Amino acid sequence: MWKWIQAFASPQNFYRISEKLIPWFLYPFIVLTLVGLYWSLSASPADYQQGDSVRIMYVHVPAAWMSLLIYVVMAIAGAIGLIWQIKLANVVASVSAPIGAAFTFLALVTGAVWGKPMWGTWWVWDARLTSELILLFLYLAYMSLNNAFDNPKTATKASSVLAIVGLVNIPIIYYSVEWWNSLHQGSSVSVTKVSMQIDMFIALMLMSFAFKFLYGALVLMRGRDEVLVREQNSRWVKEIITGGQR
């Protein structure tokens, strides 16, 4: 297993294998999204208190989950790159940042749209909302640091350290509704409980898995481009550019 991971971690092998893996992520994303949207908009019932506005949940909650998951992946990949100097780990961290920022922005926007009819306002400085906004700033700061230095190694080290330090915000986001008197509602889904109607849960899980497959596809597609840029002086990249191999 470790040998397979080491082989895949080679930029050249990653470029070759990732092309075959992309459809295995892209097609499930399309299918799950179509089924998930049907279940979210048609099969699942309206909430007895929130009415049809609860359907925003099927985008908002999976996007919020992805914002946390991707940041953890980015930080772990950055740590692996720092400690073991694995090039592909730095690539994964780098390409994950804009994807994570997009999911975080989506979570904030859909949360505002959902909050307007529920709270009567687009935004409140609630603990959950504020810590999620800080997460967006962490993503943006990571991307800025990654482009702030002429030396790529210095940029990678600085951004990776920031990502690792920023991990402290993840449990704050997750437990904020329990630690503080939060306006944001508590979690309806956890490892130990599911406190929602089964059709709602199915719709939520379909969209959640769809977003995960989308993330996988985007990492592979963006990672291929990033590898070519970082390895542009390598012989195998020059052969690809000149049409010697694919």
HELIX and SHEET records of a PDB file:
HELIX    1   1 TRP A    2  PHE A    8  1                                   7    
HELIX    2   2 PRO A   11  TYR A   38  1                                  28    
HELIX    3   3 TRP A   39  ALA A   43  3                                   5    
HELIX    4   4 ASP A   52  ILE A   56  5                                   5    
HELIX    5   5 MET A   57  TRP A   84  1                                  28    
HELIX    6   6 LYS A   87  TRP A  119  1                                  33    
HELIX    7   7 ALA A  127  ASN A  146  1                                  20    
HELIX    8   8 PRO A  152  VAL A  165  1                                  14    
HELIX    9   9 GLY A  166  VAL A  168  5                                   3    
HELIX   10  10 ASN A  169  TRP A  179  1                                  11    
HELIX   11  11 ILE A  198  ARG A  230  1                                  33    
HELIX   12  12 ARG A  235  ILE A  241  1                                   7    
END                                                                             
